[in-house]
Amino acid sequence: MTLRLDEQDQEALKERAAAEGISMQEAARRAVRDYVAKSEHRSRVSKATELILDVHAEAIERLGK
């Protein structure tokens, strides 16, 4: 895989990686892992919310009135 960044993003990545004492490649890997983990978390929260709303729909309806 090739990651193409504009100059501004590349410089920001370079500076962040240097500040952490890691390579740009490692910084990019970490960013991808973080993105995936956050996306998976949002998906789990969304599914749990749907389940709770479904299971407790009657009580939620009564509270709303």
CNS distance restraints for C-alpha pairs under 8 A (distance, minus, plus):
assign (resid   5 and name CA) (resid   9 and name CA) 5.79 0.50 0.50
assign (resid   5 and name CA) (resid  10 and name CA) 5.57 0.50 0.50
assign (resid   6 and name CA) (resid  10 and name CA) 6.08 0.50 0.50
assign (resid   7 and name CA) (resid  11 and name CA) 6.02 0.50 0.50
assign (resid   8 and name CA) (resid  12 and name CA) 6.19 0.50 0.50
assign (resid   9 and name CA) (resid  13 and name CA) 6.08 0.50 0.50
assign (resid  10 and name CA) (resid  14 and name CA) 6.04 0.50 0.50
assign (resid  11 and name CA) (resid  15 and name CA) 6.09 0.50 0.50
assign (resid  12 and name CA) (resid  16 and name CA) 6.10 0.50 0.50
assign (resid  13 and name CA) (resid  17 and name CA) 5.98 0.50 0.50
assign (resid  13 and name CA) (resid  24 and name CA) 6.33 0.50 0.50
assign (resid  13 and name CA) (resid  27 and name CA) 7.23 0.50 0.50
assign (resid  13 and name CA) (resid  28 and name CA) 7.78 0.50 0.50
assign (resid  14 and name CA) (resid  18 and name CA) 6.11 0.50 0.50
assign (resid  14 and name CA) (resid  23 and name CA) 7.97 0.50 0.50
assign (resid  14 and name CA) (resid  24 and name CA) 5.81 0.50 0.50
assign (resid  15 and name CA) (resid  19 and name CA) 6.12 0.50 0.50
assign (resid  16 and name CA) (resid  20 and name CA) 6.36 0.50 0.50
assign (resid  16 and name CA) (resid  27 and name CA) 7.74 0.50 0.50
assign (resid  17 and name CA) (resid  21 and name CA) 6.00 0.50 0.50
assign (resid  17 and name CA) (resid  22 and name CA) 5.09 0.50 0.50
assign (resid  17 and name CA) (resid  23 and name CA) 5.71 0.50 0.50
assign (resid  17 and name CA) (resid  24 and name CA) 5.44 0.50 0.50
assign (resid  17 and name CA) (resid  26 and name CA) 7.86 0.50 0.50
assign (resid  17 and name CA) (resid  27 and name CA) 5.71 0.50 0.50
assign (resid  18 and name CA) (resid  22 and name CA) 6.08 0.50 0.50
assign (resid  18 and name CA) (resid  23 and name CA) 7.16 0.50 0.50
assign (resid  18 and name CA) (resid  24 and name CA) 7.96 0.50 0.50
assign (resid  22 and name CA) (resid  26 and name CA) 6.25 0.50 0.50
assign (resid  22 and name CA) (resid  27 and name CA) 6.71 0.50 0.50
assign (resid  23 and name CA) (resid  27 and name CA) 6.29 0.50 0.50
assign (resid  24 and name CA) (resid  28 and name CA) 6.14 0.50 0.50
assign (resid  25 and name CA) (resid  29 and name CA) 6.19 0.50 0.50
assign (resid  26 and name CA) (resid  30 and name CA) 6.16 0.50 0.50
assign (resid  27 and name CA) (resid  31 and name CA) 6.23 0.50 0.50
assign (resid  28 and name CA) (resid  32 and name CA) 6.25 0.50 0.50
assign (resid  29 and name CA) (resid  33 and name CA) 6.23 0.50 0.50
assign (resid  30 and name CA) (resid  34 and name CA) 6.06 0.50 0.50
assign (resid  31 and name CA) (resid  35 and name CA) 6.09 0.50 0.50
assign (resid  32 and name CA) (resid  36 and name CA) 6.17 0.50 0.50
assign (resid  33 and name CA) (resid  37 and name CA) 6.09 0.50 0.50
assign (resid  34 and name CA) (resid  38 and name CA) 6.09 0.50 0.50
assign (resid  35 and name CA) (resid  39 and name CA) 6.13 0.50 0.50
assign (resid  36 and name CA) (resid  40 and name CA) 6.11 0.50 0.50
assign (resid  37 and name CA) (resid  41 and name CA) 6.12 0.50 0.50
assign (resid  38 and name CA) (resid  42 and name CA) 6.18 0.50 0.50
assign (resid  39 and name CA) (resid  43 and name CA) 6.25 0.50 0.50
assign (resid  40 and name CA) (resid  44 and name CA) 6.27 0.50 0.50
assign (resid  41 and name CA) (resid  45 and name CA) 6.17 0.50 0.50
assign (resid  42 and name CA) (resid  46 and name CA) 6.05 0.50 0.50
assign (resid  43 and name CA) (resid  47 and name CA) 6.22 0.50 0.50
assign (resid  44 and name CA) (resid  48 and name CA) 6.12 0.50 0.50
assign (resid  45 and name CA) (resid  49 and name CA) 6.03 0.50 0.50
assign (resid  46 and name CA) (resid  50 and name CA) 6.25 0.50 0.50
assign (resid  47 and name CA) (resid  51 and name CA) 6.25 0.50 0.50
assign (resid  48 and name CA) (resid  52 and name CA) 6.18 0.50 0.50
assign (resid  49 and name CA) (resid  53 and name CA) 6.07 0.50 0.50
assign (resid  50 and name CA) (resid  54 and name CA) 6.08 0.50 0.50
assign (resid  51 and name CA) (resid  55 and name CA) 6.01 0.50 0.50
assign (resid  52 and name CA) (resid  56 and name CA) 5.84 0.50 0.50
assign (resid  52 and name CA) (resid  57 and name CA) 7.86 0.50 0.50
assign (resid  53 and name CA) (resid  57 and name CA) 5.30 0.50 0.50
assign (resid  53 and name CA) (resid  60 and name CA) 7.61 0.50 0.50
assign (resid  56 and name CA) (resid  60 and name CA) 6.11 0.50 0.50
assign (resid  57 and name CA) (resid  61 and name CA) 6.01 0.50 0.50
assign (resid  58 and name CA) (resid  62 and name CA) 6.30 0.50 0.50
assign (resid  59 and name CA) (resid  63 and name CA) 6.21 0.50 0.50
assign (resid  60 and name CA) (resid  64 and name CA) 6.20 0.50 0.50
assign (resid  61 and name CA) (resid  65 and name CA) 6.71 0.50 0.50
